[in-house]
């Protein structure tokens, strides 16, 4: 497993090939502990190019990774962690447009619907495929987290969110 360490602008800084342990929790909850990760590295490896809060770790072509928020030095080990990509989606709340009770997606191709919901709320971190999924979805959302909304919308049609 090769993990890329990138700065806050997603500029690749280094490739991590040696680490002690990796743990991740992925789910549909919106609590931080429901969708977070932790990576443990030796102090020497961390010291060569320190990871900082706001940096990112990820493995290309997989869902593994997320944003660094926590950095803890424990003996000769550094534990870094934060929200996974799903965790970042779970932290965003869908609010209805002004004057409306719900944010509504009406009969739209699934990838277009996800793009409409995500919008620019997460900057350039997330891009939604423009490919036609062959699935048409609908949904109404009010003060729910983005991850739960996408999941419930897709689940109605037998589909699921894929993050790469």
N, C-alpha and C positions, 0 to 999 in steps of 0.2 A: 504494500500500500504506500503510495507516494502522496503526501499531503502538501498542497500549495499554501504558503503563507503569503497573503497579500495585504497591502496597506489599506487605508480607508477609502482610497479611490480605485481599489481593485488592481493596483499595479503589483505584479508578482515580485516578491522580494526573495524568496527562497523555496526550495523543495525540502520538506522534512521526510526523511526516510527512516529515522530512528526515533522511536518514542516508546515509553514504558507501557502505557495503557490508554485505551480510548473507550469511553462509554457514552451512549446517547439514549435519550428517551424520546419517542415519537408517538404522538397521540392526537386526539381531537380537542383536548382541553385548551384553555387559554391561560392557565397558570404558567409561570415561568418554568416550573419543574416538569410540566407536561411535554415540553418540546425543547429540550436543551441538550448540550453535549459538554463533555470534559475530556481534555487531552492532557496526559502527564508526560513531561519531558525532563531529562536530566538538566540540572542547572548549567552545565557546560554548553549543551546544545542551545539552550535558551539564550545564554549570554552572548553567543556569536552574533545573533541578530534578534534582539528582544522583540517579542510579540507585545503589542500594546492594545489597550482598550480601543475599540473602533476598527481594529484590523479584522481580517477574515481568514478562515482556514477552510479548505475544501479539497475534495478529490474530484478531478475532472471525470465527467460522464456518470456521476453517481449523485445521490441525494445527500451524501455525507458532507457536512460542513455547516458553517454559520458565522455569526459575528462574535468576536471576542468582547466580553464585558468584564469577566472576572479573571484576575491573575493573582495566584496565591503561591508564595514560596513556602515549602514545607520540607525542611531539612535540605537534602541535595536534589530535591524534585521541585519542579514548577508545574502547578496545575492551572491550566487555562480553560476557559469555557464561556458559554453564553447561549443565546437562542439559536436553534437550528433554523433553516430556511422556513420550515413549517411554523416554528416558533415566532418568527418575524411576521408571518401572515396572521397568526393568532393574536398578535398584539395590536393589529389595526382593526378599528371598529367601523362598521358600515353605518353611516348616518343617512337618513332620508334627505333628498334635495329640499331646499327651502320651500315651505308651503305644502309639502307632501308628507303623508304618513309613513310611506315605505319607499325604499330604493327597489325598483322593479325591473326585472329582466323579462321581456316578453318575446317568446318564440325566437330564439337566437341560436346560432351554431355555438357549441360548447366553448371552443377556444375564444371566440369573439366575446362571449358572455364573461368568461374569466378575465379577459383583457379589460372589459368595461368595468368590472368590479375592482380589479387591482388598480387600474388607471395609473396615475403617477404617484400614488401614495407611498411607494417604496423607491422612488427615484429610478435610477437605471439598474438597480440590483436585480429586478425581475423582468423578464421578457416572456411573453406568451407566444406560443407557436401560432403562426398564421395558417397552418395546414387545416384543411377541412377534416374534422374528426368524424363526420357522418352522424353526429349526435346533435339533436336540437333540444334546447333546454329552456326552462322558464323558472322564475322564482321571485319572491318578494322578501325583502330583508329590512329589519329595523333594529338598530343598535345591537348587532351581533358581530362577533369577530369574523374577519375575512376568511380564515381557515374553515370555520364551522359552516359559513354560508356556502363556500365553494363545495365543501364535502356534501352538505345536504342537497344542494342543487344537482350535483352529479349523481349522487346515490339514487335519486328518484328514477334515473334513467339507466341504472346498472353500470355506471362509469365511475372512475376514480381519478383523483389528481395525481399526476406524475411530475415529480420535480427532478430536474437534471441540472 
